[in-house]
């Protein structure tokens, strides 16, 4: 019992000492908590370069890399379906579409081994046209009509994304409607003309990890600019 008590006391003392060190600014890595600072990113990139160099020097690297690419781009994978607007939709990446396409087919055709897919949105082509490295983050359609969708596009695959309204009937982005600029944004439909949006409406409206926690309702306008 005495030994246990002494151990608890030592832990408490050590914890207080550690907290005191941090308060006094003696933690040599405290600056890494600012995840977007140039200094922190330089540190991350330097360590990534060290790890990449070590991994690529392994004689097994190229074989494993090639096998992984072959599996990821295989055209006989089972397409993951979503049922929207009376048809089957699927987001697909392969060797011909590195960034992917959002495509659709009829329910009857999906039952066959080789369905006839029609491209709804070509992410590679969109990125090339706009000079961006777009990655499709998500699609969120207004139920139950499933005619209007929110398309989240990330530049290079980062957490922040740009959100645009897309019309499944016309197969085009909707001009003069919802368009949220790049941000770490949470968004949901309230009705076809209003969105519930959580983003950085004013400087500092984010958690310490950089995510939004303040929400507003926004009607459809040409562009939303939280800044």
Steps between C-alpha positions, in 0.01 A plus 500: 500500500785738588674417175182576305457833682860601426453411132187715476678792665792469258264498202320810626827680559627402153175614339513837673864541406420421134213749502724762658765441233245553223364814666854631525550440128759227551330246269737497200229367265206718602529689169393183314147552631461783250435250221479757219812702584786498246742382769282201590445409134873524428560254784233263367630519142857434612398188693277385214796533264715289732231230524432502124870467418534207740191320368584548132849362559353168614538239220138395549363852451453509123331158487260587781433842347418352160273233652313761703444717192379201302247410769382861545448551126352159418187531287341180632442646848141498627362857462350633824147619410276784614136515390414856393228647283393155381848391388819344639785745565862412568829685564776321308879524467725295274810536286312711245333719763753569776282763671186313412161536340155519650289281275159335475321205344147366499395250765440233237847550355670486841393136531737403218873436535585793270243780547480789255622796706436863406736763643321764706806693618860441386725618784820470293353714221361756746838537670679538168253765383530698824870444565434323830580157638140423591409197711133409551441517874129428514161534336189588699165509323178661620247228585258370395516661152874432456522764226735751663829394662782665691835403351802538733829541314837495672813644335760226531304299756530740795230515770374838383262487207301718262127422481289555187139422412452250217185422302455129422238577235721728291828339605653842573592723792222744584586857404421769756424258781684337790877532475704478820867603478788284621470429872459221750124507470214287629183543295152347488180570308217667692284525190570547129563874550683498834813338643618452856868593494772480759823674395744776595251786471742736673870467575548257787164321469676163512594247764866463598523215246382733224140381452181713505250496784278803426208445262260722305214454257572642155263550206616429147714787372776516246796474737540466874806675639551418870805726517 
